[in-house]
Amino acid sequence: MARAKLTLAGVRAYLQQRAPNSGVRYTWCMKAIERTYRRIIRAAKSTKLPGIEEIAWWGRPSLAVKGKGFMGVKDEDTLVVRCALEEKEVLMEVAPEIYFETDHYKGWPAVLVRTPAISDAELAHCIARAWRLMAPKKLLKEVEQAAKKSAPPANNKSRAKKRR
């Protein structure tokens, strides 16, 4: 199944389809989800990771890398983020005010995130972790090589001492 490229207009269409006659609730929900979605996009851009795409994943506004979804908006206050099962347990134990799961997500490699509780820096970190989990190996290798090239050379003081 091909995934559609998503825009804020797509978010509006999705919400209108889910609640066509809801009036005020629809307008409020739409604005809240748009705010959440914009925040995710800002955080994703701050990571400067290549290949991030905006898609509809399970009918919701989401992010993907090379067509593989790694993060999505569940509702106006909740995100779904892909992660390893071991990492999921640690995150929920260390920061239960941010990370949690419902029965639906038990046993799945995804954690739920409370958007009002997470900082922008932590959100960007979540995006980077999820991106690395879903990115193709070739793309990961390119990013690692670029990071090595741009890293400043390390000062090796132990060599300087040996030469004296």
ROMAR-61235 format. One line per field, with one value per atom (N, C-alpha, C): residue number from 1; x, y, z; atom name. Coordinates in Angstrom, 2 decimals, always signed. Example, Ala and Ser with C-alpha at 12.3 -4.5 7.8 and 13.67 -1.06 7.14 Angstrom:
2
nr [1 1 1 2 2 2];
X [+13.19 +12.30 +13.20 +12.85 +13.67 +12.90];
Y [-5.69 -4.50 -3.30 -2.25 -1.06 +0.03];
Z [+7.80 +7.80 +7.80 +7.08 +7.14 +7.87];
atom [N CA C N CA C];
! end
This chain:
164
nr [1 1 1 2 2 2 3 3 3 4 4 4 5 5 5 6 6 6 7 7 7 8 8 8 9 9 9 10 10 10 11 11 11 12 12 12 13 13 13 14 14 14 15 15 15 16 16 16 17 17 17 18 18 18 19 19 19 20 20 20 21 21 21 22 22 22 23 23 23 24 24 24 25 25 25 26 26 26 27 27 27 28 28 28 29 29 29 30 30 30 31 31 31 32 32 32 33 33 33 34 34 34 35 35 35 36 36 36 37 37 37 38 38 38 39 39 39 40 40 40 41 41 41 42 42 42 43 43 43 44 44 44 45 45 45 46 46 46 47 47 47 48 48 48 49 49 49 50 50 50 51 51 51 52 52 52 53 53 53 54 54 54 55 55 55 56 56 56 57 57 57 58 58 58 59 59 59 60 60 60 61 61 61 62 62 62 63 63 63 64 64 64 65 65 65 66 66 66 67 67 67 68 68 68 69 69 69 70 70 70 71 71 71 72 72 72 73 73 73 74 74 74 75 75 75 76 76 76 77 77 77 78 78 78 79 79 79 80 80 80 81 81 81 82 82 82 83 83 83 84 84 84 85 85 85 86 86 86 87 87 87 88 88 88 89 89 89 90 90 90 91 91 91 92 92 92 93 93 93 94 94 94 95 95 95 96 96 96 97 97 97 98 98 98 99 99 99 100 100 100 101 101 101 102 102 102 103 103 103 104 104 104 105 105 105 106 106 106 107 107 107 108 108 108 109 109 109 110 110 110 111 111 111 112 112 112 113 113 113 114 114 114 115 115 115 116 116 116 117 117 117 118 118 118 119 119 119 120 120 120 121 121 121 122 122 122 123 123 123 124 124 124 125 125 125 126 126 126 127 127 127 128 128 128 129 129 129 130 130 130 131 131 131 132 132 132 133 133 133 134 134 134 135 135 135 136 136 136 137 137 137 138 138 138 139 139 139 140 140 140 141 141 141 142 142 142 143 143 143 144 144 144 145 145 145 146 146 146 147 147 147 148 148 148 149 149 149 150 150 150 151 151 151 152 152 152 153 153 153 154 154 154 155 155 155 156 156 156 157 157 157 158 158 158 159 159 159 160 160 160 161 161 161 162 162 162 163 163 163 164 164 164];
X [+0.85 +0.00 +0.89 +0.66 +1.44 +0.99 +1.94 +1.63 +1.59 +0.58 +0.40 +1.29 +1.85 +2.60 +1.59 +1.92 +0.96 +1.35 +0.35 +0.52 -0.49 -0.47 -1.47 -2.87 -3.00 -4.31 -4.75 -3.78 -4.09 -4.55 -3.94 -4.36 -5.80 -6.12 -7.49 -8.47 -8.12 -9.00 -9.20 -8.13 -8.23 -9.18 -9.03 -9.90 -11.34 -11.55 -12.90 -13.57 -12.80 -13.32 -13.72 -12.93 -13.22 -14.40 -14.59 -15.65 -16.33 -17.09 -17.63 -18.65 -19.41 -20.45 -20.21 -18.95 -18.67 -18.53 -18.56 -18.57 -17.39 -17.66 -16.63 -15.56 -15.93 -14.96 -13.98 -14.49 -13.63 -12.64 -13.11 -12.24 -11.16 -11.54 -10.57 -9.56 -10.04 -9.17 -8.23 -8.73 -7.92 -6.77 -7.08 -6.05 -5.02 -5.46 -4.54 -3.63 -4.16 -3.34 -2.38 -2.83 -1.95 -0.77 -1.04 +0.03 +1.03 +0.51 +1.38 +2.20 +1.54 +2.22 +3.31 +3.03 +4.03 +5.24 +4.96 +6.05 +6.94 +6.34 +7.10 +7.97 +7.39 +8.13 +9.32 +9.12 +10.23 +11.34 +10.94 +11.93 +12.66 +11.94 +12.56 +13.57 +13.23 +14.16 +15.40 +15.24 +16.39 +17.40 +16.96 +17.89 +18.80 +18.35 +19.11 +19.41 +18.54 +18.71 +18.11 +18.77 +18.27 +17.14 +16.36 +15.34 +14.06 +13.85 +12.62 +11.49 +10.41 +9.25 +8.02 +7.10 +5.81 +4.82 +4.20 +3.28 +2.02 +1.07 -0.08 +0.20 +0.40 +0.72 -0.47 -1.11 -2.35 -3.39 -3.38 -4.36 -4.07 -2.88 -2.55 -1.31 -1.19 +0.01 +1.24 +2.26 +3.41 +4.69 +5.79 +7.10 +7.62 +8.37 +8.95 +10.35 +11.11 +12.40 +12.37 +12.54 +12.50 +11.25 +10.11 +8.82 +8.48 +9.37 +9.11 +8.74 +7.50 +7.04 +7.78 +8.13 +8.82 +8.20 +7.30 +6.68 +5.39 +4.35 +3.08 +2.29 +1.32 +0.42 -0.74 -0.91 -2.04 -3.28 -3.10 -4.14 -3.45 -4.22 -3.61 -2.58 -2.62 -1.69 -0.75 -0.79 -0.03 +0.62 +1.88 +2.62 +2.89 +3.04 +3.48 +4.88 +5.85 +7.24 +7.80 +8.39 +9.01 +10.25 +10.43 +11.63 +11.79 +12.96 +13.20 +12.42 +11.99 +11.21 +11.97 +13.28 +14.09 +14.15 +14.30 +14.36 +13.01 +11.94 +10.60 +10.41 +10.83 +10.70 +11.51 +12.72 +13.59 +12.98 +12.51 +11.91 +10.72 +9.85 +8.65 +9.01 +10.09 +10.52 +11.19 +12.03 +12.79 +11.94 +11.04 +10.23 +8.77 +8.05 +6.65 +5.72 +6.18 +5.35 +5.37 +6.35 +6.47 +6.09 +6.65 +6.49 +5.53 +4.65 +3.70 +3.23 +2.41 +1.80 +0.39 -0.44 -1.77 -1.76 -2.82 -2.88 -2.65 -3.12 -2.98 -1.51 -0.63 +0.78 +1.68 +1.13 +1.94 +2.53 +3.83 +4.50 +4.88 +4.56 +4.91 +6.09 +6.94 +8.11 +7.76 +6.89 +6.49 +6.10 +6.41 +6.06 +5.20 +4.30 +3.46 +4.14 +4.04 +4.70 +3.67 +3.67 +2.79 +3.43 +2.82 +3.44 +3.52 +2.55 +2.71 +3.87 +4.28 +5.30 +6.71 +6.86 +8.20 +8.78 +10.06 +10.73 +11.06 +11.35 +11.71 +13.00 +13.97 +15.23 +15.02 +14.23 +13.93 +13.14 +12.23 +11.45 +12.38 +13.32 +14.29 +15.13 +15.49 +16.26 +15.43 +14.15 +13.23 +13.16 +13.05 +12.97 +14.25 +15.39 +16.67 +16.80 +16.41 +16.47 +15.56 +14.33 +13.38 +13.84 +14.40 +14.91 +16.01 +16.94 +18.05 +17.55 +16.47 +15.89 +15.31 +14.70 +14.00 +14.78 +15.84 +16.58 +17.30 +17.37 +18.13 +19.61 +20.28 +21.68 +22.56 +22.27 +23.08 +22.99 +21.79 +21.60 +22.28 +22.19 +22.87 +24.38 +24.92 +26.36 +26.78 +25.98 +26.27 +26.28 +25.30 +25.21 +26.40 +26.79 +27.94 +29.23 +29.40 +30.60 +30.65 +29.51 +29.46 +29.79 +29.31 +29.59 +31.08 +31.72 +33.15 +33.97 +33.56 +34.29 +34.17 +33.00 +32.79 +33.28 +33.61 +34.09 +35.51 +35.80 +37.17 +38.12 +39.37 +40.32 +40.55 +40.67 +40.87 +42.33 +42.55 +43.91 +44.35 +45.43 +45.92 +47.12 +46.87 +47.91 +48.89 +48.44 +49.34 +50.50 +50.28 +51.35 +52.36 +51.84 +52.73 +53.65 +53.16 +53.96 +55.05 +54.71 +55.68 +56.84 +56.55 +57.58 +58.60 +58.26 +59.18 +60.27];
Y [-1.18 +0.00 +1.24 +2.13 +3.36 +4.32 +5.03 +5.99 +7.38 +8.13 +9.47 +10.46 +11.41 +12.50 +13.36 +13.78 +14.48 +15.93 +16.77 +18.19 +18.54 +19.79 +20.20 +20.11 +20.33 +20.15 +18.69 +17.78 +16.36 +16.05 +16.71 +16.53 +16.99 +18.14 +18.66 +17.69 +17.16 +16.22 +14.96 +14.48 +13.29 +13.52 +14.66 +14.96 +15.16 +15.81 +16.04 +14.70 +13.77 +12.45 +11.69 +11.84 +11.13 +11.73 +13.03 +13.69 +14.76 +14.36 +15.35 +16.32 +15.93 +16.80 +17.17 +17.25 +17.48 +18.95 +19.86 +21.29 +21.77 +22.29 +22.90 +21.88 +20.68 +19.65 +19.42 +19.34 +19.14 +20.29 +21.52 +22.69 +22.70 +22.44 +22.42 +21.31 +20.12 +18.96 +19.19 +19.74 +20.00 +20.94 +22.01 +22.98 +22.36 +21.54 +20.91 +19.92 +19.12 +18.17 +18.90 +19.98 +20.77 +21.33 +21.82 +22.34 +21.23 +20.06 +18.93 +18.53 +18.49 +18.10 +19.11 +20.38 +21.41 +21.28 +20.97 +20.81 +19.62 +18.54 +17.38 +17.73 +18.45 +18.84 +19.72 +20.70 +21.55 +20.71 +19.78 +18.93 +18.04 +17.52 +16.66 +17.45 +18.68 +19.52 +19.85 +19.99 +20.33 +19.18 +17.94 +16.80 +16.77 +17.41 +17.46 +16.08 +15.11 +13.76 +13.69 +13.00 +12.94 +11.92 +12.13 +11.14 +11.16 +12.17 +12.22 +12.69 +11.93 +12.22 +12.39 +13.24 +13.39 +12.48 +11.58 +10.62 +10.47 +9.74 +9.29 +7.83 +7.57 +6.22 +5.78 +4.72 +4.26 +5.39 +6.21 +7.30 +8.52 +8.57 +9.69 +10.43 +11.72 +12.45 +11.88 +11.57 +10.84 +11.21 +10.67 +10.82 +9.44 +9.40 +8.14 +8.42 +7.35 +7.41 +6.35 +6.79 +5.89 +5.02 +5.61 +4.91 +4.10 +4.04 +3.28 +4.25 +4.15 +5.03 +4.80 +5.91 +5.77 +6.63 +7.53 +8.37 +8.94 +8.99 +9.54 +10.19 +10.99 +11.64 +10.69 +10.31 +9.45 +10.30 +11.35 +12.35 +13.65 +14.65 +15.97 +15.99 +15.01 +14.98 +13.78 +12.95 +11.71 +11.42 +10.98 +10.53 +9.05 +8.37 +6.98 +7.00 +6.46 +6.50 +5.08 +4.67 +3.35 +3.30 +2.17 +1.96 +0.47 +0.07 -1.32 -1.64 -2.89 -3.27 -3.04 -3.31 -3.11 -1.63 -0.80 +0.65 +1.17 +0.61 +1.01 +0.83 -0.31 -0.59 +0.41 +0.70 +1.64 +3.04 +3.49 +4.82 +4.98 +3.97 +4.06 +4.02 +3.34 +3.28 +4.58 +5.13 +6.33 +7.59 +7.71 +8.92 +8.57 +8.03 +7.64 +8.82 +10.03 +11.21 +11.57 +11.04 +11.30 +10.07 +8.91 +7.70 +6.74 +6.12 +5.15 +4.24 +3.26 +2.39 +2.03 +1.69 +1.17 -0.31 -1.01 -2.44 -2.72 -1.83 -2.01 -2.08 -1.38 -1.30 -2.26 -3.05 -4.02 -5.05 -5.26 -6.22 -5.69 -4.44 -3.84 -2.90 -2.79 -1.92 -0.45 +0.06 +1.47 +1.92 +3.17 +3.74 +4.98 +5.26 +6.45 +7.58 +8.79 +9.95 +11.03 +11.56 +12.69 +13.98 +14.60 +15.79 +16.98 +17.22 +18.38 +18.21 +16.97 +16.72 +16.66 +16.49 +16.31 +17.64 +17.84 +19.06 +18.93 +20.05 +20.03 +19.26 +19.40 +18.68 +17.17 +16.76 +15.33 +14.79 +15.60 +15.19 +14.98 +15.88 +15.73 +14.47 +14.19 +12.99 +11.73 +11.76 +10.65 +10.41 +11.49 +11.39 +10.77 +11.21 +10.67 +9.18 +8.76 +7.34 +6.50 +6.97 +6.23 +6.20 +7.31 +7.37 +6.32 +6.24 +5.28 +3.84 +3.59 +2.25 +1.83 +2.77 +2.44 +2.76 +3.52 +3.92 +2.73 +2.72 +1.66 +1.72 +0.58 +0.51 +1.43 +1.54 +2.38 +3.85 +4.31 +5.68 +5.91 +4.94 +5.04 +5.18 +4.38 +4.42 +5.79 +6.35 +7.67 +8.74 +8.68 +9.65 +9.51 +8.28 +8.05 +8.55 +8.31 +8.78 +10.30 +10.93 +12.39 +12.96 +12.29 +12.75 +12.62 +11.55 +11.37 +12.43 +12.76 +13.77 +15.16 +15.46 +16.79 +16.93 +15.81 +15.86 +16.40 +17.28 +17.82 +16.71 +16.76 +15.73 +15.80 +14.65 +14.59 +14.87 +15.61 +15.86 +14.64 +14.07 +12.89 +13.31 +13.63 +14.13 +13.03 +11.78 +10.70 +10.58 +10.82 +10.79 +11.92 +13.08 +14.23 +13.93 +13.25 +12.93 +11.92 +10.95 +9.92 +10.50 +11.51 +12.10 +12.90 +13.38 +14.23 +13.47];
Z [+0.00 +0.00 +0.00 -0.93 -1.01 +0.08 +0.62 +1.67 +1.07 +1.44 +0.89 +1.63 +0.89 +1.51 +2.24 +3.43 +4.27 +4.45 +4.49 +4.78 +5.86 +6.32 +7.30 +6.71 +5.40 +4.76 +4.88 +4.78 +4.96 +6.37 +7.34 +8.74 +8.89 +8.33 +8.41 +7.75 +6.58 +5.88 +6.70 +7.33 +8.17 +9.34 +10.00 +11.14 +10.70 +9.56 +9.06 +8.73 +8.20 +7.87 +9.14 +10.20 +11.45 +12.19 +12.10 +12.88 +12.02 +10.98 +10.05 +10.64 +11.64 +12.19 +13.64 +14.03 +15.44 +15.82 +14.86 +15.15 +15.94 +17.15 +17.99 +18.35 +18.68 +19.05 +17.90 +16.68 +15.51 +15.38 +15.48 +15.32 +16.39 +17.63 +18.73 +18.53 +18.22 +18.04 +16.87 +15.78 +14.61 +14.94 +15.65 +16.01 +16.94 +17.88 +18.83 +18.11 +17.21 +16.47 +15.54 +14.92 +14.07 +14.87 +16.08 +16.94 +17.26 +17.62 +17.93 +16.72 +15.57 +14.33 +13.96 +14.09 +13.80 +14.73 +15.98 +16.96 +16.57 +16.12 +15.68 +14.48 +13.53 +12.33 +12.71 +13.61 +14.06 +14.70 +15.56 +16.24 +15.24 +14.26 +13.24 +12.42 +12.07 +11.30 +12.13 +13.43 +14.27 +14.35 +14.09 +14.12 +12.90 +11.82 +10.54 +9.99 +10.27 +9.75 +8.34 +7.41 +6.04 +5.88 +4.85 +4.47 +5.27 +6.13 +6.91 +6.01 +5.99 +5.16 +6.03 +5.59 +6.25 +5.53 +6.28 +5.69 +6.55 +6.01 +6.80 +7.17 +8.45 +8.95 +9.77 +9.36 +9.97 +10.00 +8.97 +8.85 +9.70 +10.29 +11.17 +10.65 +10.96 +10.54 +11.23 +10.42 +10.94 +10.21 +10.72 +10.09 +9.71 +8.61 +8.14 +7.60 +7.47 +6.80 +5.72 +4.47 +3.31 +3.32 +3.66 +3.63 +4.86 +5.84 +7.07 +8.18 +8.68 +9.73 +11.03 +11.70 +12.99 +14.09 +13.75 +14.77 +14.21 +15.05 +14.60 +15.70 +15.30 +16.25 +16.52 +17.78 +18.16 +18.40 +19.18 +19.40 +19.79 +20.18 +20.43 +21.56 +22.46 +23.59 +23.59 +22.55 +22.57 +21.23 +21.31 +20.13 +20.27 +19.14 +19.11 +18.50 +19.23 +18.78 +18.78 +17.66 +17.57 +18.45 +19.12 +19.93 +20.19 +20.62 +20.99 +22.26 +22.40 +23.58 +24.88 +24.88 +26.08 +26.44 +25.43 +25.64 +26.16 +25.65 +26.06 +27.57 +28.08 +29.51 +30.34 +29.88 +30.60 +30.59 +29.43 +29.33 +30.25 +30.29 +31.13 +32.62 +32.95 +34.35 +34.79 +33.92 +34.27 +34.24 +33.25 +33.11 +32.83 +33.83 +33.61 +33.35 +33.70 +33.42 +31.93 +31.19 +29.75 +28.94 +29.28 +28.49 +29.17 +28.36 +28.90 +27.78 +28.13 +27.13 +27.56 +26.59 +26.87 +26.52 +26.84 +26.54 +25.06 +24.21 +22.76 +22.34 +23.03 +22.65 +23.43 +24.34 +25.09 +24.13 +24.24 +23.37 +22.00 +21.69 +20.41 +20.59 +19.58 +19.69 +19.46 +20.30 +20.23 +21.63 +21.94 +23.23 +22.99 +23.92 +23.83 +24.60 +24.05 +24.64 +24.91 +26.12 +26.47 +25.96 +24.96 +24.34 +25.29 +26.18 +27.07 +28.06 +28.33 +29.34 +28.78 +27.48 +26.91 +26.43 +26.69 +26.24 +24.75 +24.11 +22.70 +22.46 +23.36 +23.22 +23.35 +24.31 +24.49 +23.30 +22.76 +21.58 +20.39 +20.17 +19.08 +19.29 +20.54 +20.85 +20.55 +20.89 +20.58 +19.08 +18.33 +16.87 +16.32 +16.82 +16.35 +16.66 +17.87 +18.23 +17.34 +17.15 +16.32 +14.86 +14.39 +13.02 +12.83 +13.79 +13.68 +13.69 +14.41 +14.47 +13.13 +12.40 +11.17 +9.88 +9.98 +8.78 +8.15 +6.82 +6.14 +6.52 +6.50 +6.90 +6.07 +4.78 +3.90 +4.35 +4.69 +5.14 +6.49 +7.38 +8.68 +8.50 +7.59 +7.32 +6.79 +5.88 +5.33 +6.43 +7.33 +8.42 +9.36 +9.68 +10.56 +9.93 +8.62 +7.94 +7.89 +7.65 +7.63 +9.01 +10.05 +11.42 +11.74 +11.27 +11.52 +10.80 +9.57 +8.79 +9.40 +9.96 +10.52 +11.96 +12.60 +13.99 +14.03 +14.99 +15.10 +15.55 +15.12 +15.53 +17.04 +17.64 +19.09 +19.42 +20.50 +20.99 +21.78 +21.38 +22.06 +22.92 +24.17 +25.07 +25.46 +25.42 +25.81 +24.84 +23.55 +22.55 +22.82 +23.16 +23.42 +24.60 +25.61 +26.78 +26.43 +25.57 +25.21 +24.40 +23.59 +22.75 +23.53 +24.69 +25.47 +26.06];
atom [N CA C N CA C N CA C N CA C N CA C N CA C N CA C N CA C N CA C N CA C N CA C N CA C N CA C N CA C N CA C N CA C N CA C N CA C N CA C N CA C N CA C N CA C N CA C N CA C N CA C N CA C N CA C N CA C N CA C N CA C N CA C N CA C N CA C N CA C N CA C N CA C N CA C N CA C N CA C N CA C N CA C N CA C N CA C N CA C N CA C N CA C N CA C N CA C N CA C N CA C N CA C N CA C N CA C N CA C N CA C N CA C N CA C N CA C N CA C N CA C N CA C N CA C N CA C N CA C N CA C N CA C N CA C N CA C N CA C N CA C N CA C N CA C N CA C N CA C N CA C N CA C N CA C N CA C N CA C N CA C N CA C N CA C N CA C N CA C N CA C N CA C N CA C N CA C N CA C N CA C N CA C N CA C N CA C N CA C N CA C N CA C N CA C N CA C N CA C N CA C N CA C N CA C N CA C N CA C N CA C N CA C N CA C N CA C N CA C N CA C N CA C N CA C N CA C N CA C N CA C N CA C N CA C N CA C N CA C N CA C N CA C N CA C N CA C N CA C N CA C N CA C N CA C N CA C N CA C N CA C N CA C N CA C N CA C N CA C N CA C N CA C N CA C N CA C N CA C N CA C N CA C N CA C N CA C N CA C N CA C N CA C N CA C N CA C N CA C N CA C N CA C N CA C N CA C N CA C N CA C N CA C N CA C N CA C N CA C N CA C N CA C N CA C N CA C N CA C];
! end
